[in-house]
Structures are given as structure tokens and as C-alpha cells.
Amino acid sequence: MPAVNRKSIRKQIIVPIYRAKVWVVVVDDIEVERKRKRWVQMFGPPSPSLINCDGLCSHSGGCSFALFFSRGTLKMRILAHEVFHLTHDIMNWVGEDFAYRHQEPYAYLNGILMEEVHRIVTRDRKLMR
């Protein structure tokens, strides 16, 4: 197993109300990280499309989710993009359908997730460009 970069982040948060477990992972290489036994056991084998990937949202099919970010390319737009996927994955997991007249649960959850994930990744100011 390669040495872990000092600036790598692997932090779990529990989403209020839904009790979803979300891992926030910031590493040098998402492809290498996603192939680790821990993540393969939780989320299955990684997709071949991970080459040069800046962000990734994974779902176990159960209550476990993960956001993977590349440390070298982490920007707010990538963070927002992956949190958007995470919001939809969690709401789908709990049985909520996104509809024009039913946006508030998504909006609230998206705000909570953005705040939490942003707080985690900006602990080291050099991570967010």
C-alpha cells in the first residue's frame, strides 16, 4: 500500500435526518484511491472511466456514499457538481422523487451537504483553488 500523502483527507459525516454515511475523500489520484480494498468492498469495483477524473460520487446501494476529489484540481464548481450528484443519490435512496413542485427537500439537503463538504475540504486552504 503506497504511503498516504499528508494532505489527503478521508473524513466521514453522518447526514442529519436520513442517517446516510458520507465519506469525503481528497487525494492526489482518485483512480488509485478508488481501487483500495476498503472502497472496492464498500462500493464495488471502480469504473474504467476514472482516468484523469477530478471528482466522483459513489453509492453502495445502502446507506454509504462517498465523494472523491482530486487534490490538484479541486475547485468550487467540481465540489458543487459532485454534491449535486450526492444530493440526488441520497434522496433517491430514501425514496424521494425530484419534481418541479417538490424541490425544497433537495434544496435543504444540498445546502447542508455543501456546507459540510466545503468545511472539510477547506481546512487546508491550499486544497481549494
N, C-alpha and C positions, 0 to 999 in steps of 0.2 A: 504494500500500500504506500503510495507516494506521500511525502511529508505535506502536511496541511499548511497552506500559506497563512501567515499571521493575520492577514486582513480578511480571510474568509469568514463568513458568518453562517451559522446554522442554528436558527432560533425557532422555537415552536410557540405559537399563540393559540389560544382557545377562543373561538368566535362566540361572543355572547348570544344567548337565546338558543342557537342551533347546536351548540357544543361541537362544532366542527374543529378538527385539529389541523392547523395550517403551519407547515414548515416554510420558513423564509430562508433561502439559501443563496448566498452571494459568493461566487468562486471565480477563479481565473478561467476555467474551461467547463462549461455546462456538460458537454459530451462526456468528458472523463468522470465528472462528479455523478452524473445520472447512471453511469454503469457500475457504481459502487453497489456492493451486495445489499446494503441497507435499503437503498431506493428501489432496486430491482425487486426485492422481496415485497416492498410496500406497494409499488405502482406497476410492476411487470417490466418486461424488457423495454429499453428505450427505443423510440422511433429512429429509423435511419436518417431522418431529416434534421438531426441535431447539429450537423456540421455548421460551424460559424453562426450558431444561434445566440441571440442576445438575451432572450428571455423564454421561459417555458412555464406553463401551468399544468400540473399533473393531478389526477384524481384517482384514488384507489378503488372507487366504486362503493366504498363505505364512507366512514367519517373522516378519513385522512386525505389531505390535499397538500400540495407543495408549489411554491413559486421558486423557480431557479433563475438567477440573474448572473450575467457575465460581469465581473467586476470592472473590466476595462471599458465596457461600453454602456454602463448603466446611466440612463437619462430618465427624466421625469416621464417622457412620453412612453418609454418602454415599461416603466413601473405602472403607469395608468393602464396601458394596454393589457398587461398580464393580470392586474387586479380586476379589470373588466371581465376577463375570462373566468377568474376565480369567483367573482360575484355570481355569474350565471351558473357555474358548476354547483356552487353551494345551494342556490335557490332551486335548481333542477333536482338536486339530491333530496331536498326537503319537500318536493312536490309542488313548488310554486311555478306557474307559467307566467312568462313575461307577456304583458299585454299593454296596449296604449293606456287603458283606463286603470291599470293596476301597476303603476311604476314605483310607488312610494317604498315598498319593502326593498326593492332593488336599490333605490337611491340611498336609503339609510344604510343598508349593508355595505354598499360601495364606499360610502363616506367613512364608515368605521374601519373598513379594510385598508383604504388609502392612508388614513391617519396612522394606523398601527404599523403597516409595512414601511411607510416613509420614516417613521420614528426609528425603526430597526436599522434601516439601511443608511440613515444619515448620522448615526452615532459616530462613524468615521467620515468626516466631511469630505475626504478625498474620494469616497465612493461615488457620490452623486455629482455629475457634471452638469 
